[in-house]
């Protein structure tokens, strides 16, 4: 497959692919452990957890099971699908436009970022202390005088 506009939007495309690939990895790992959780009626390992190779695989240090084969194929299919989805003209144009607009933004300096973060942190601490104080005061008032 020929890459659509290969010289444009590389950062946005790469970031999108990596984020979607991480989501796919989370999905297949969760599916793997879910498939292994099923047991046979006698309490032994179910079909999906049955060792097909007789020992752990050299690199993964995991047994070759039907669950591993299934999630491996599913993961490869998801990665292929994500790659081809991001190469469709509409998706690629959106990512290219997004990266173009992000280049137009004015980004704060390190000092401005530090000062703004400090202000946010101080406001959060102030409101946390204020709400905790009000909670203690109301708790004391209601427990002593109402009930």
Z-matrix of the N, CA and C atoms (Angstrom, degrees):
N
C 1 1.445
C 2 1.528 1 108.88
N 3 1.307 2 115.81 1 131.77
C 4 1.455 3 121.58 2 179.19
C 5 1.518 4 108.47 3 -80.09
N 6 1.320 5 115.48 4 133.01
C 7 1.455 6 120.32 5 -179.24
C 8 1.526 7 109.12 6 -71.33
N 9 1.328 8 116.40 7 131.58
C 10 1.454 9 122.77 8 -179.44
C 11 1.524 10 109.06 9 -77.16
N 12 1.323 11 117.14 10 121.41
C 13 1.471 12 124.08 11 -177.86
C 14 1.533 13 110.60 12 46.90
N 15 1.327 14 117.57 13 67.53
C 16 1.466 15 120.94 14 -171.26
C 17 1.525 16 115.05 15 -65.30
N 18 1.317 17 118.24 16 -22.38
C 19 1.458 18 120.03 17 -176.09
C 20 1.525 19 113.24 18 -94.00
N 21 1.328 20 118.16 19 10.06
C 22 1.462 21 120.97 20 -176.93
C 23 1.526 22 110.72 21 -126.42
N 24 1.323 23 116.20 22 144.43
C 25 1.462 24 121.61 23 172.55
C 26 1.512 25 115.34 24 67.29
N 27 1.320 26 117.90 25 30.40
C 28 1.469 27 120.26 26 -176.02
C 29 1.523 28 112.85 27 -64.94
N 30 1.336 29 117.71 28 -40.61
C 31 1.468 30 120.02 29 -178.98
C 32 1.524 31 110.85 30 -66.49
N 33 1.320 32 116.95 31 -44.84
C 34 1.466 33 120.38 32 -179.40
C 35 1.523 34 110.77 33 -66.05
N 36 1.312 35 117.38 34 -40.04
C 37 1.466 36 120.23 35 179.48
C 38 1.528 37 111.12 36 -66.45
N 39 1.329 38 115.98 37 -43.09
C 40 1.460 39 119.64 38 -179.37
C 41 1.523 40 110.86 39 -65.26
N 42 1.332 41 116.60 40 -44.85
C 43 1.466 42 120.15 41 179.49
C 44 1.524 43 110.66 42 -62.79
N 45 1.322 44 117.44 43 -42.01
C 46 1.466 45 120.64 44 178.98
C 47 1.522 46 111.14 45 -63.63
N 48 1.332 47 116.04 46 -43.68
C 49 1.460 48 118.95 47 179.38
C 50 1.521 49 111.39 48 -63.04
N 51 1.338 50 117.12 49 -45.01
C 52 1.466 51 119.72 50 -178.30
C 53 1.526 52 111.93 51 -64.58
N 54 1.324 53 117.53 52 -40.63
C 55 1.462 54 119.99 53 178.94
C 56 1.531 55 111.49 54 -66.67
N 57 1.318 56 117.22 55 -43.84
C 58 1.464 57 119.71 56 178.14
C 59 1.529 58 111.35 57 -68.31
N 60 1.328 59 117.84 58 -34.24
C 61 1.468 60 121.09 59 176.66
C 62 1.527 61 110.61 60 -66.55
N 63 1.331 62 117.44 61 -38.45
C 64 1.466 63 120.28 62 176.85
C 65 1.523 64 110.36 63 -64.53
N 66 1.318 65 117.23 64 -39.78
C 67 1.464 66 120.57 65 176.60
C 68 1.523 67 110.60 66 -64.15
N 69 1.319 68 117.41 67 -41.78
C 70 1.461 69 121.29 68 177.61
C 71 1.523 70 110.94 69 -64.11
N 72 1.332 71 117.66 70 -40.59
C 73 1.462 72 121.28 71 177.66
C 74 1.526 73 110.72 72 -61.59
N 75 1.322 74 116.49 73 -44.50
C 76 1.461 75 120.02 74 176.72
C 77 1.530 76 110.71 75 -59.32
N 78 1.320 77 116.88 76 -42.06
C 79 1.470 78 120.99 77 -179.34
C 80 1.523 79 111.43 78 -64.08
N 81 1.336 80 118.23 79 -45.01
C 82 1.464 81 119.05 80 -176.78
C 83 1.529 82 112.02 81 -73.17
N 84 1.339 83 117.50 82 -32.97
C 85 1.468 84 118.99 83 176.36
C 86 1.527 85 110.12 84 -67.24
N 87 1.320 86 116.76 85 -42.40
C 88 1.469 87 120.46 86 176.63
C 89 1.521 88 111.09 87 -62.00
N 90 1.334 89 116.67 88 -43.20
C 91 1.461 90 120.51 89 177.93
C 92 1.522 91 111.08 90 -62.87
N 93 1.333 92 117.42 91 -39.87
C 94 1.469 93 121.39 92 179.49
C 95 1.530 94 111.01 93 -59.03
N 96 1.332 95 116.46 94 -50.60
C 97 1.459 96 118.97 95 -178.42
C 98 1.519 97 111.12 96 -68.94
N 99 1.320 98 118.28 97 -31.17
C 100 1.460 99 120.78 98 176.82
C 101 1.524 100 110.35 99 -67.08
N 102 1.335 101 116.74 100 -42.06
C 103 1.464 102 119.78 101 178.39
C 104 1.525 103 111.73 102 -64.81
N 105 1.328 104 117.01 103 -35.34
C 106 1.460 105 119.43 104 179.09
C 107 1.529 106 113.00 105 -73.12
N 108 1.323 107 117.13 106 -15.84
C 109 1.465 108 120.07 107 -177.38
C 110 1.529 109 112.81 108 -75.35
N 111 1.322 110 117.64 109 -14.86
C 112 1.460 111 119.88 110 179.71
C 113 1.518 112 110.04 111 -79.83
N 114 1.326 113 116.57 112 134.00
C 115 1.454 114 121.86 113 -179.37
C 116 1.522 115 109.46 114 -119.85
N 117 1.322 116 115.74 115 157.43
C 118 1.461 117 121.37 116 176.48
C 119 1.523 118 109.10 117 -71.03
N 120 1.322 119 116.85 118 168.76
C 121 1.459 120 122.04 119 -177.29
C 122 1.523 121 111.92 120 -61.52
N 123 1.331 122 118.26 121 -30.88
C 124 1.462 123 120.89 122 -179.45
C 125 1.538 124 112.35 123 -85.10
N 126 1.340 125 118.00 124 3.56
C 127 1.454 126 121.66 125 177.37
C 128 1.515 127 114.30 126 92.09
N 129 1.337 128 116.89 127 -4.50
C 130 1.465 129 119.35 128 179.62
C 131 1.534 130 109.28 129 -80.32
N 132 1.321 131 115.04 130 175.16
C 133 1.459 132 120.21 131 179.33
C 134 1.518 133 109.74 132 -61.85
N 135 1.310 134 116.52 133 135.75
C 136 1.460 135 121.45 134 179.51
C 137 1.514 136 111.54 135 -73.90
N 138 1.332 137 114.72 136 -176.95
C 139 1.462 138 120.94 137 -177.11
C 140 1.522 139 111.64 138 -59.38
N 141 1.330 140 117.90 139 -43.30
C 142 1.462 141 121.34 140 -176.60
C 143 1.525 142 112.93 141 -67.20
N 144 1.326 143 118.11 142 -22.69
C 145 1.453 144 120.92 143 -179.05
C 146 1.518 145 113.44 144 -99.05
N 147 1.333 146 118.33 145 3.33
C 148 1.457 147 122.11 146 -177.93
C 149 1.528 148 110.66 147 -70.17
N 150 1.329 149 116.14 148 131.29
C 151 1.462 150 122.01 149 -179.20
C 152 1.525 151 108.99 150 -75.62
N 153 1.333 152 117.08 151 121.53
C 154 1.461 153 121.37 152 -178.44
C 155 1.520 154 112.83 153 -93.41
N 156 1.338 155 117.57 154 -19.83
C 157 1.460 156 120.12 155 -174.00
C 158 1.525 157 113.44 156 -105.25
N 159 1.317 158 118.54 157 -14.20
C 160 1.453 159 120.87 158 179.85
C 161 1.512 160 114.08 159 85.50
N 162 1.296 161 117.97 160 6.30
C 163 1.460 162 121.16 161 179.14
C 164 1.515 163 109.87 162 -178.20
N 165 1.315 164 116.24 163 174.55
C 166 1.459 165 118.29 164 -178.71
C 167 1.530 166 112.08 165 -72.82
N 168 1.311 167 115.66 166 150.27
C 169 1.458 168 121.24 167 175.32
C 170 1.533 169 108.93 168 -70.82
N 171 1.321 170 118.50 169 144.61
C 172 1.465 171 120.72 170 -172.93
C 173 1.530 172 115.45 171 -57.85
N 174 1.301 173 118.93 172 -46.67
C 175 1.464 174 120.22 173 -174.51
C 176 1.524 175 111.31 174 -85.92
N 177 1.315 176 117.15 175 -41.09
C 178 1.462 177 121.38 176 -175.20
C 179 1.524 178 113.62 177 -81.16
N 180 1.319 179 117.73 178 -22.89
C 181 1.467 180 123.03 179 -173.93
C 182 1.521 181 111.34 180 55.97
N 183 1.311 182 115.06 181 36.46
C 184 1.462 183 122.45 182 178.13
C 185 1.524 184 107.41 183 -129.53
N 186 1.326 185 117.24 184 150.15
C 187 1.461 186 118.28 185 176.60
C 188 1.528 187 111.07 186 -72.70
N 189 1.309 188 116.17 187 148.30
C 190 1.457 189 121.77 188 176.06
C 191 1.518 190 107.92 189 -77.93
N 192 1.318 191 116.73 190 110.15
C 193 1.461 192 122.39 191 -177.74
C 194 1.521 193 109.38 192 -122.71
N 195 1.343 194 117.56 193 161.23
C 196 1.462 195 119.14 194 174.00
C 197 1.539 196 112.27 195 -58.19
N 198 1.323 197 117.13 196 -33.62
C 199 1.468 198 119.92 197 178.34
C 200 1.525 199 110.23 198 -63.53
N 201 1.338 200 117.55 199 -41.85
C 202 1.461 201 121.36 200 179.65
C 203 1.522 202 110.78 201 -65.88
N 204 1.316 203 117.24 202 -41.53
C 205 1.464 204 120.34 203 177.53
C 206 1.529 205 110.89 204 -63.44
N 207 1.335 206 116.45 205 -42.47
C 208 1.462 207 120.75 206 -178.93
C 209 1.522 208 111.19 207 -64.22
N 210 1.322 209 117.57 208 -49.43
C 211 1.471 210 119.24 209 -177.84
C 212 1.531 211 111.15 210 -71.45
N 213 1.326 212 118.36 211 -28.33
C 214 1.463 213 120.25 212 174.75
C 215 1.524 214 111.35 213 -64.52
N 216 1.340 215 115.85 214 -45.58
C 217 1.461 216 119.73 215 177.82
C 218 1.530 217 110.92 216 -66.00
N 219 1.323 218 116.41 217 -41.51
C 220 1.465 219 120.39 218 178.57
C 221 1.528 220 110.90 219 -63.75
N 222 1.331 221 117.70 220 -42.77
C 223 1.464 222 121.66 221 178.48
C 224 1.520 223 111.95 222 -62.58
N 225 1.330 224 116.76 223 -43.64
C 226 1.463 225 120.03 224 178.19
C 227 1.530 226 110.53 225 -63.67
N 228 1.322 227 116.41 226 -40.56
C 229 1.465 228 120.05 227 177.48
C 230 1.525 229 112.47 228 -64.88
N 231 1.334 230 116.03 229 -39.40
C 232 1.462 231 119.36 230 178.06
C 233 1.523 232 111.31 231 -65.17
N 234 1.332 233 117.67 232 -42.78
C 235 1.461 234 120.35 233 178.20
C 236 1.519 235 111.54 234 -62.84
N 237 1.327 236 116.90 235 -42.61
C 238 1.457 237 120.97 236 176.95
C 239 1.526 238 110.43 237 -61.70
N 240 1.341 239 116.96 238 -44.17
C 241 1.461 240 121.13 239 179.92
C 242 1.522 241 112.19 240 -64.69
N 243 1.325 242 117.04 241 -40.65
C 244 1.472 243 120.59 242 178.88
C 245 1.526 244 109.78 243 -63.48
N 246 1.330 245 116.04 244 -44.44
C 247 1.469 246 119.51 245 -179.77
C 248 1.521 247 111.09 246 -60.35
N 249 1.319 248 116.46 247 -45.45
C 250 1.458 249 119.58 248 -178.64
C 251 1.525 250 112.12 249 -72.79
N 252 1.313 251 117.49 250 -30.80
C 253 1.465 252 120.32 251 176.07
C 254 1.526 253 110.80 252 -64.63
N 255 1.326 254 116.77 253 -42.19
C 256 1.456 255 120.40 254 -179.15
C 257 1.526 256 112.99 255 -73.57
N 258 1.322 257 117.92 256 -14.53
C 259 1.464 258 121.37 257 177.44
C 260 1.521 259 112.97 258 -92.09
N 261 1.321 260 117.46 259 -4.85
C 262 1.473 261 118.85 260 176.99
C 263 1.521 262 108.25 261 -66.14
N 264 1.331 263 118.23 262 144.14
C 265 1.466 264 120.54 263 -175.26
C 266 1.528 265 114.64 264 -55.32
N 267 1.320 266 118.38 265 -42.57
C 268 1.474 267 119.06 266 -179.12
C 269 1.525 268 111.59 267 -64.61
N 270 1.328 269 116.98 268 -46.03
C 271 1.470 270 120.62 269 179.95
C 272 1.519 271 110.62 270 -66.55
N 273 1.325 272 117.34 271 -43.33
C 274 1.462 273 120.85 272 -179.43
C 275 1.523 274 110.75 273 -64.31
N 276 1.333 275 117.41 274 -42.31
C 277 1.467 276 120.00 275 178.15
C 278 1.523 277 111.30 276 -63.01
N 279 1.329 278 117.11 277 -38.99
C 280 1.460 279 119.69 278 178.58
C 281 1.529 280 110.85 279 -64.10
N 282 1.327 281 117.63 280 -42.70
C 283 1.461 282 121.33 281 179.35
C 284 1.530 283 111.48 282 -68.19
N 285 1.321 284 117.20 283 -37.79
C 286 1.464 285 121.23 284 176.75
C 287 1.522 286 109.90 285 -63.84
N 288 1.335 287 116.95 286 -45.82
C 289 1.464 288 120.67 287 178.59
C 290 1.525 289 111.22 288 -63.61
N 291 1.318 290 116.99 289 -38.48
C 292 1.464 291 121.24 290 179.01
C 293 1.529 292 109.91 291 -62.40
N 294 1.317 293 117.29 292 -46.62
C 295 1.462 294 120.00 293 179.76
C 296 1.532 295 110.99 294 -65.33
N 297 1.326 296 117.38 295 -37.88
C 298 1.466 297 120.92 296 178.19
C 299 1.524 298 110.90 297 -62.35
N 300 1.331 299 116.96 298 -43.05
C 301 1.468 300 120.54 299 179.18
C 302 1.522 301 111.41 300 -68.49
N 303 1.325 302 117.56 301 -36.78
C 304 1.462 303 120.28 302 179.38
C 305 1.532 304 111.16 303 -65.98
N 306 1.324 305 118.20 304 -29.71
C 307 1.459 306 120.90 305 177.39
C 308 1.533 307 111.45 306 -69.92
N 309 1.350 308 116.42 307 -22.89
C 310 1.457 309 120.52 308 179.76
C 311 1.529 310 112.47 309 -81.83
N 312 1.309 311 117.43 310 -14.29
C 313 1.470 312 121.07 311 -177.28
C 314 1.521 313 110.85 312 -68.74
N 315 1.318 314 114.65 313 150.33
C 316 1.454 315 120.92 314 173.51
C 317 1.525 316 107.17 315 -97.54
N 318 1.315 317 116.39 316 116.80
C 319 1.446 318 121.22 317 -176.13
C 320 1.528 319 110.20 318 -95.19
N 321 1.331 320 117.97 319 142.34
C 322 1.467 321 119.91 320 -179.53
C 323 1.524 322 111.27 321 -70.61
N 324 1.326 323 113.99 322 156.48
C 325 1.459 324 119.22 323 176.10
C 326 1.526 325 108.86 324 -75.76
N 327 1.308 326 116.37 325 172.32
C 328 1.463 327 120.28 326 178.74
C 329 1.522 328 111.94 327 -63.01
N 330 1.342 329 116.65 328 -39.06
C 331 1.466 330 120.70 329 179.97
C 332 1.530 331 111.17 330 -66.56
N 333 1.334 332 116.83 331 -41.52
C 334 1.468 333 120.03 332 178.06
C 335 1.522 334 110.94 333 -64.25
N 336 1.308 335 116.65 334 -40.02
C 337 1.465 336 120.76 335 178.46
C 338 1.527 337 110.47 336 -63.73
N 339 1.333 338 117.24 337 -43.20
C 340 1.452 339 121.87 338 -179.95
C 341 1.522 340 110.87 339 -62.61
N 342 1.342 341 117.53 340 -46.95
C 343 1.461 342 121.50 341 -179.33
C 344 1.532 343 111.47 342 -64.16
N 345 1.327 344 117.08 343 -42.71
C 346 1.467 345 120.35 344 179.20
C 347 1.524 346 111.09 345 -64.82
N 348 1.315 347 117.19 346 -40.51
C 349 1.466 348 121.00 347 178.59
C 350 1.521 349 110.93 348 -64.67
N 351 1.329 350 116.86 349 -38.61
C 352 1.459 351 121.06 350 178.36
C 353 1.527 352 111.09 351 -64.80
N 354 1.328 353 117.37 352 -41.59
C 355 1.469 354 121.29 353 177.44
C 356 1.526 355 110.11 354 -62.05
N 357 1.310 356 117.35 355 -45.98
C 358 1.469 357 120.84 356 179.66
C 359 1.524 358 110.25 357 -61.32
N 360 1.317 359 117.74 358 -44.44
C 361 1.460 360 121.95 359 179.84
C 362 1.531 361 111.49 360 -61.88
N 363 1.325 362 117.41 361 -43.70
C 364 1.463 363 120.64 362 179.07
C 365 1.525 364 111.74 363 -65.16
N 366 1.316 365 117.60 364 -40.09
C 367 1.471 366 120.51 365 178.12
C 368 1.526 367 110.20 366 -64.75
N 369 1.313 368 117.70 367 -42.13
C 370 1.464 369 120.95 368 178.94
C 371 1.522 370 110.56 369 -63.34
N 372 1.325 371 117.94 370 -43.46
C 373 1.462 372 121.05 371 178.60
C 374 1.528 373 110.22 372 -63.96
N 375 1.336 374 117.65 373 -43.25
C 376 1.466 375 120.90 374 179.44
C 377 1.526 376 110.84 375 -59.63
N 378 1.330 377 117.27 376 -49.21
C 379 1.465 378 119.37 377 -178.61
C 380 1.525 379 112.07 378 -68.61
N 381 1.313 380 118.02 379 -31.72
C 382 1.465 381 120.27 380 176.04
C 383 1.522 382 110.27 381 -64.23
N 384 1.328 383 117.09 382 -46.07
C 385 1.465 384 120.72 383 178.97
C 386 1.525 385 110.46 384 -65.54
N 387 1.337 386 117.47 385 -41.57
C 388 1.464 387 120.61 386 -179.94
C 389 1.527 388 111.18 387 -63.59
N 390 1.327 389 117.44 388 -45.32
C 391 1.471 390 119.82 389 179.84
C 392 1.523 391 111.49 390 -67.91
N 393 1.319 392 117.71 391 -37.64
C 394 1.467 393 120.08 392 177.73
C 395 1.529 394 110.00 393 -64.99
N 396 1.334 395 116.99 394 -41.07
C 397 1.463 396 119.91 395 177.55
C 398 1.518 397 112.12 396 -63.91
N 399 1.326 398 117.29 397 -43.42
C 400 1.472 399 120.04 398 177.47
C 401 1.527 400 110.87 399 -63.53
N 402 1.318 401 116.51 400 -39.13
C 403 1.464 402 120.15 401 179.07
C 404 1.526 403 110.44 402 -63.40
N 405 1.315 404 117.63 403 -45.04
C 406 1.470 405 120.92 404 178.52
C 407 1.529 406 111.17 405 -63.61
N 408 1.332 407 116.80 406 -42.22
C 409 1.459 408 121.18 407 179.96
C 410 1.530 409 111.03 408 -63.91
N 411 1.317 410 116.85 409 -47.04
C 412 1.467 411 119.93 410 179.24
C 413 1.525 412 111.24 411 -66.92
N 414 1.320 413 117.78 412 -38.23
C 415 1.457 414 121.27 413 177.66
C 416 1.536 415 110.16 414 -62.18
N 417 1.311 416 116.23 415 -44.54
C 418 1.465 417 120.54 416 178.08
C 419 1.533 418 110.72 417 -63.06
N 420 1.334 419 116.65 418 -45.62
C 421 1.466 420 120.46 419 -177.49
C 422 1.524 421 111.38 420 -64.37
N 423 1.298 422 117.86 421 -46.25
C 424 1.467 423 120.18 422 -177.71
C 425 1.525 424 112.15 423 -71.05
N 426 1.320 425 117.93 424 -35.54
C 427 1.459 426 118.87 425 -179.69
C 428 1.527 427 111.66 426 -74.77
N 429 1.315 428 117.99 427 -27.84
C 430 1.457 429 120.65 428 -176.82
C 431 1.530 430 112.32 429 -89.83
N 432 1.332 431 117.94 430 -40.06
C 433 1.448 432 119.77 431 -170.88
C 434 1.531 433 115.05 432 -109.95
N 435 1.294 434 119.12 433 -23.01
C 436 1.475 435 119.64 434 -176.42
C 437 1.516 436 111.51 435 -92.89
N 438 1.298 437 118.16 436 -46.31
C 439 1.461 438 119.54 437 -175.08
C 440 1.475 439 109.83 438 -107.37
